[in-house]
């Protein structure tokens, strides 16, 4: 979810490390989030999605960013 504080570089790094996106794919998702307010990082089974959301929030908090990651049922 877009915010006015989390850097684009941090979002790309999260997409690469947590969601295993290539650098090019991570940049494209980050730009979608920046322009549209949100983007899709992947489709996962519920338990894996929950773990990834928690990991994103933990990494963001540790880095001092308010980045939010949501999970939705498909």
Wavefront OBJ file of the C-alpha trace (Angstrom):
o trace
v 0.000 0.000 0.000
v 1.416 3.392 -0.969
v 2.451 5.861 1.721
v 4.401 9.115 1.712
v 7.328 7.852 3.800
v 8.545 4.423 2.684
v 11.227 4.769 0.030
v 10.840 3.221 -3.394
v 14.165 1.425 -2.904
v 12.897 -0.206 0.288
v 9.707 -1.369 -1.419
v 11.743 -2.887 -4.259
v 14.011 -4.624 -1.736
v 10.973 -6.066 0.077
v 9.484 -7.324 -3.175
v 12.786 -8.984 -4.074
v 13.534 -10.513 -0.658
v 10.092 -11.453 0.681
v 8.211 -12.122 -2.553
v 11.215 -13.353 -4.607
v 10.560 -10.967 -7.507
v 13.237 -10.171 -10.060
v 14.611 -6.619 -9.916
v 12.648 -5.625 -13.042
v 9.431 -7.184 -11.760
v 9.892 -5.551 -8.341
v 10.298 -2.110 -9.941
v 7.148 -2.604 -12.021
v 5.102 -3.595 -8.951
v 6.538 -0.688 -6.941
v 5.580 1.770 -9.703
v 2.050 0.331 -9.792
v 1.791 0.827 -6.017
v 3.155 4.367 -6.350
v 0.707 5.328 -9.103
v -2.410 3.331 -8.170
v -2.057 3.185 -4.385
v -1.694 -0.593 -4.196
v -0.330 -3.520 -6.174
v -0.305 -7.304 -6.247
v 2.840 -8.995 -4.933
v 1.597 -12.538 -5.424
v -1.029 -15.195 -4.830
v -0.265 -17.631 -2.017
v -1.998 -20.138 0.253
v -3.445 -18.390 3.333
v -0.747 -19.436 5.831
v 2.090 -18.407 3.520
v 0.390 -15.085 2.739
v -0.062 -14.374 6.458
v 3.609 -15.131 7.112
v 4.711 -12.848 4.260
v 2.494 -9.980 5.484
v 3.965 -10.359 8.989
v 7.500 -10.438 7.586
v 6.922 -7.269 5.549
v 5.582 -5.471 8.623
v 8.511 -6.679 10.760
v 11.106 -5.570 8.198
v 9.391 -2.215 7.676
v 9.170 -1.542 11.417
v 12.830 -2.470 11.895
v 13.772 -0.025 9.121
v 11.540 2.724 10.532
v 9.010 2.720 7.699
v 5.189 2.613 7.981
v 4.839 0.255 4.990
v 1.608 -1.748 5.057
v 0.979 -5.008 3.254
v -2.525 -6.467 3.016
v -3.890 -9.893 2.279
v -7.152 -10.420 0.416
v -9.043 -13.600 -0.392
v -9.229 -14.337 -4.084
l 1 2 3 4 5 6 7 8 9 10 11 12 13 14 15 16 17 18 19 20 21 22 23 24 25 26 27 28 29 30 31 32 33 34 35 36 37 38 39 40 41 42 43 44 45 46 47 48 49 50 51 52 53 54 55 56 57 58 59 60 61 62 63 64 65 66 67 68 69 70 71 72 73 74
